[in-house]
């Protein structure tokens, strides 16, 4: 499904010519503005977020600190560290209550177990030993995982009710996750083991790629605990060769792109916590796109931001034209056009769940052969 198809069109009001906007009287405590303001109003976390055309963000010191460190990592000022990046996202969401030493200890404990598994099975000489150990840890009940393998959480895989489904800390506690938390934990463990792996995008999906013993790429699907070929991913997720050629899907993310993903995860955590798409999101998106102009994860977030601003404006003020509405209309369509040109596609939630169920059946069939 192309980008134009999966986003509902909200800006029919632009068929009329633009003129000065006569706003209805504002309620007490609201901002007054008729066009985009270059100033950003900072709100305290305790403030209720009200919609208006003034640019704003909630000033949350924990999100600000995490944003600063992630941008330094993204810009190369600080070294790449996915474990630290994941902690920064989770700690901001939990209002600074997490302890990095405890977070690292939980990860390091698993790494120690995996190292012992590698040594006991005498596979240290193989370059894919870390990948094999992690796959065993995820997919088979054993002493390594307390005889409880990791499974896909079908209850709320998109985090609509509970955003913590995206977090590796919850995955380690419950052994239930989805297509973000599982690959992130795999990648963090593999990094600490000194192995090779990379995250890769599919439509509304994240999975693992690594180089096999034969030098060819291997696709690891942790959501159903199996291995799949590129052609299966293309057919199941309706991925075009254009999207692959443009590096949108099925391509291994490098370190900079991986941290870009974590910056978008921080923005999503902020959106969920404050129920707001505002300048915190825009700032993160712009920072990523300035360096990676075709990074689809950021482009989709940008598109959703402009769509959300237009929808809220129309709900509040109707279709009366304004500079504000024109700006978001143009940016929305510019982003849709860019995504279309890259071959981007996205399934519906129903299609997404059907794909996961299909993959699970495939893996179960392979294991029975």
C-alpha positions in Angstrom: 0.0 0.0 0.0 1.6 3.3 -1.1 2.1 6.2 1.2 -0.8 8.2 -0.4 -3.1 5.3 0.3 -2.4 4.5 3.9 -2.7 8.2 5.1 -6.2 9.6 5.0 -6.5 12.9 3.2 -7.4 15.7 5.7 -6.8 18.9 3.8 -9.7 19.4 1.4 -10.1 22.9 2.8 -7.1 24.0 0.7 -9.1 24.0 -2.5 -10.3 27.5 -1.4 -8.0 30.5 -1.7 -6.0 31.6 1.3 -7.1 34.7 3.2 -6.7 36.2 6.7 -8.1 33.9 9.4 -10.7 35.2 11.8 -10.3 33.1 14.9 -13.1 32.5 17.4 -12.4 34.0 20.9 -9.8 32.0 22.8 -10.6 30.4 26.1 -8.8 31.4 29.3 -5.2 30.1 29.5 -4.9 29.4 25.7 -2.3 30.9 23.4 -3.1 33.5 20.7 -1.5 33.2 17.3 -2.7 33.2 13.8 0.4 32.0 12.0 3.6 30.0 12.7 5.6 31.7 15.4 9.4 31.4 15.4 9.4 31.3 19.2 8.9 28.0 21.0 6.8 28.1 24.2 8.1 25.6 26.8 5.5 24.0 29.0 6.0 22.2 32.3 5.1 18.5 32.4 2.2 19.3 34.8 0.6 21.7 32.2 -2.2 20.4 30.1 -1.2 20.5 26.5 -3.6 22.7 24.5 -3.6 23.0 20.7 -2.9 26.3 19.0 -0.6 27.6 16.3 2.2 28.6 18.7 5.1 26.2 18.5 5.6 24.5 21.9 7.1 21.5 23.6 6.9 20.2 27.1 10.2 20.9 29.0 11.0 17.6 30.6 14.6 17.5 31.9 14.9 13.7 31.4 13.8 13.8 27.8 16.0 16.8 27.2 19.1 15.0 28.7 18.4 11.9 26.7 17.9 13.9 23.5 21.2 15.7 24.0 23.2 12.6 24.6 21.5 10.7 21.6 22.3 13.6 19.3 25.9 13.6 20.4 26.0 9.9 19.7 24.4 10.5 16.3 26.8 13.3 15.4 29.8 11.3 16.4 30.7 13.5 19.4 30.2 10.4 21.6 30.8 6.8 20.5 28.1 4.5 19.3 26.6 2.5 22.2 23.2 0.9 21.5 22.8 -0.3 25.1 23.3 3.2 26.4 20.9 4.6 23.7 18.2 2.1 24.8 18.6 3.1 28.4 18.3 6.8 27.5 14.9 6.2 25.9 13.6 4.1 28.8 14.9 6.3 31.5 13.4 9.4 30.0 10.0 7.7 29.8 10.3 6.5 33.4 11.2 10.1 34.5 14.8 9.4 35.5 14.0 6.6 37.9 16.2 3.9 36.3 19.8 3.1 37.3 22.2 2.6 34.4 24.4 0.2 36.5 21.3 -2.0 37.2 20.3 -1.8 33.5 23.8 -2.9 32.4 24.0 -5.6 35.1 20.8 -7.2 33.7 22.3 -7.2 30.2 25.8 -8.3 31.3 24.3 -11.3 33.2 22.8 -12.6 30.0 26.1 -11.9 28.1 28.0 -14.0 30.7 25.6 -16.9 30.2 25.9 -16.7 26.5 29.7 -16.6 26.7 29.6 -19.8 28.8 27.3 -21.4 26.3 29.8 -20.6 23.5 32.7 -22.0 25.4 30.9 -25.2 26.6 29.9 -26.0 23.0 33.4 -25.2 21.7 32.2 -22.8 19.0 34.3 -19.8 19.9 36.3 -20.2 16.7 33.2 -19.5 14.5 32.4 -15.9 13.7 28.7 -16.6 14.0 29.1 -18.1 17.5 27.5 -15.0 19.2 24.6 -15.2 16.7 24.0 -18.9 17.3 24.1 -18.4 21.1 21.6 -15.5 21.0 19.3 -17.4 18.7 19.3 -20.4 21.1 18.7 -18.1 24.0 15.7 -16.5 22.3 14.0 -19.5 20.7 14.6 -22.6 22.8 13.7 -23.2 26.5 17.0 -23.9 28.3 18.9 -23.2 31.5 20.1 -20.0 29.7 16.6 -18.4 29.8 15.1 -20.2 32.7 13.4 -22.7 30.4 11.2 -19.9 29.1 11.8 -18.9 25.4 10.9 -15.5 24.1 7.5 -15.1 22.4 5.6 -12.5 20.4 3.1 -10.4 22.4 0.0 -10.4 20.3 -2.0 -8.5 22.9 -0.6 -5.0 22.2 2.3 -5.3 19.7 2.1 -1.7 18.5 2.2 -0.3 22.1 -1.1 1.5 21.8 -2.0 0.8 25.4 1.5 0.2 27.0 4.5 1.8 25.4 6.9 -0.3 27.5 6.3 -3.2 25.0 9.1 -1.4 23.0 11.6 -1.7 25.9 14.2 -4.3 26.3 14.0 -4.2 30.1 10.4 -5.4 30.0 11.3 -8.0 27.4 14.0 -9.4 29.8 11.5 -9.6 32.6 8.5 -11.1 30.8 10.1 -12.9 27.8 7.3 -11.4 25.7 8.1 -8.7 23.1 7.5 -7.5 19.6 9.3 -6.5 16.4 11.2 -3.6 18.1 12.1 -4.9 21.5 13.3 -8.3 20.3 15.7 -7.1 17.6 17.0 -4.4 19.9 17.9 -6.8 22.6 19.5 -9.2 20.1 21.6 -6.4 18.7 22.6 -5.2 22.2 23.7 -8.7 23.2 25.5 -9.3 20.0 27.4 -6.0 20.3 28.5 -6.9 23.8 29.6 -10.4 22.7 31.7 -8.8 19.9 29.7 -10.4 17.2 28.2 -9.0 14.0 24.6 -8.1 13.5 22.5 -5.3 12.1 19.0 -4.0 12.4 16.9 -3.8 9.2 13.5 -2.3 8.4 10.5 -3.9 6.8 7.1 -2.1 6.5 6.1 -1.5 10.2 8.8 -4.0 11.1 12.3 -4.4 12.4 14.4 -7.6 12.2 18.0 -8.8 12.4 20.5 -9.4 9.6 24.0 -10.9 10.0 26.7 -12.4 7.9 26.7 -16.2 7.9 29.7 -18.6 7.9 29.4 -18.7 4.1 29.7 -14.9 3.9 26.0 -14.4 2.9 23.4 -12.4 4.7 21.1 -14.3 7.1 17.7 -12.8 8.1 16.6 -13.6 11.7 12.9 -13.2 12.5 12.7 -13.2 16.3 9.0 -12.5 16.3 8.4 -16.1 15.3 11.8 -17.5 16.0 13.0 -18.5 12.6 15.0 -17.6 9.5 13.5 -16.2 6.3 14.7 -15.3 2.9 14.5 -11.8 1.3 12.1 -13.1 -1.3 9.7 -14.2 1.5 9.9 -10.8 3.1 9.3 -9.1 -0.2 6.2 -11.2 -1.0 4.8 -11.3 2.5 5.2 -7.5 3.2 4.6 -6.3 -0.4 8.1 -4.7 -0.6 9.1 -3.3 -4.0 12.5 -3.6 -5.6 12.5 0.2 -5.7 12.3 0.4 -1.9 15.2 -2.0 -1.6 17.3 -0.2 -4.2 16.7 3.1 -2.3 17.8 1.5 1.0 14.4 1.8 2.6 13.7 -1.9 3.4 15.8 -5.1 3.8 19.0 -3.2 4.2 21.3 -3.4 7.2 21.4 -0.2 9.2 24.8 1.2 10.0 25.6 2.7 13.4 24.5 6.2 12.6 21.2 4.9 11.2 20.7 2.7 14.3 21.1 5.8 16.6 18.7 7.7 14.3 16.2 4.9 15.0 16.7 5.4 18.8 16.1 9.2 18.4 12.8 8.4 16.8 12.0 5.9 19.6 12.7 8.7 22.1 10.2 10.9 20.2 7.6 8.2 20.2 8.0 7.8 23.9 7.5 11.5 24.3 4.4 11.5 22.1 2.9 8.6 24.1 3.7 10.2 27.5 2.4 13.7 26.7 -0.2 12.8 24.0 1.4 15.5 21.8 3.2 15.9 18.5 5.1 19.1 19.0 8.5 20.8 18.6 10.3 18.0 20.5 9.3 15.6 17.8 10.1 18.1 15.0 13.5 18.9 16.4 14.5 15.2 16.5 13.1 14.5 13.0 14.9 17.6 11.5 18.2 16.6 13.1 18.1 13.2 11.6 16.8 14.2 8.2 19.5 16.9 7.9 22.1 14.1 7.9 20.0 11.2 6.5 17.4 12.9 4.2 15.9 9.5 3.1 15.6 7.9 6.5 12.1 6.5 6.2 11.5 6.2 9.9 11.9 9.9 10.4 10.0 10.8 7.2 7.0 8.9 8.4 7.1 10.6 11.8 7.4 14.0 9.9 4.4 13.1 7.8 2.4 12.1 10.8 3.3 15.4 12.6 2.0 17.5 9.7 -1.1 15.4 9.4 -1.8 15.7 13.1 -1.4 19.4 13.1 -3.7 19.8 10.1 -6.3 17.5 11.6 -6.3 19.3 15.0 -6.6 22.7 13.2 -9.5 21.6 11.1 -11.3 20.1 14.1 -10.9 23.3 16.1 -11.2 26.1 13.5 -12.8 24.4 10.5 -11.7 24.9 6.9 -10.9 28.6 7.1 -7.5 29.1 5.3 -4.4 30.4 7.1 -0.6 30.5 6.7 -0.4 27.8 9.4 -2.7 25.4 7.5 -1.0 26.1 4.2 2.4 25.3 5.7 1.4 21.9 7.1 -0.5 21.1 3.9 2.5 21.7 1.7 4.9 19.9 4.1 2.5 16.9 4.3 2.3 16.5 0.5 6.1 17.1 0.1 6.8 14.3 2.5 4.2 12.0 0.9 5.8 12.6 -2.5 9.3 11.8 -1.2 8.1 8.6 0.4 6.4 7.6 -2.8 9.5 8.3 -4.8 11.5 6.0 -2.5 9.1 3.1 -2.9 7.9 3.3 0.7 4.9 1.2 1.6 3.1 0.3 4.8 0.5 -2.3 5.7 -2.7 -1.8 7.7 -2.7 -3.1 11.3 -4.8 -6.1 10.2 -2.3 -6.9 7.4 0.6 -6.5 9.9 -0.9 -9.0 12.3 -1.7 -11.4 9.4 1.9 -11.2 8.3 3.1 -12.1 11.8 0.7 -15.0 12.0 1.8 -16.2 8.5 5.4 -16.1 9.6 4.7 -18.1 12.8 2.9 -20.8 10.8 5.9 -21.0 8.4 8.4 -21.4 11.2 6.2 -24.0 12.9 6.0 -25.9 9.6 9.8 -25.8 9.2 10.4 -27.1 12.7 8.1 -30.1 12.1 9.9 -31.2 8.9 
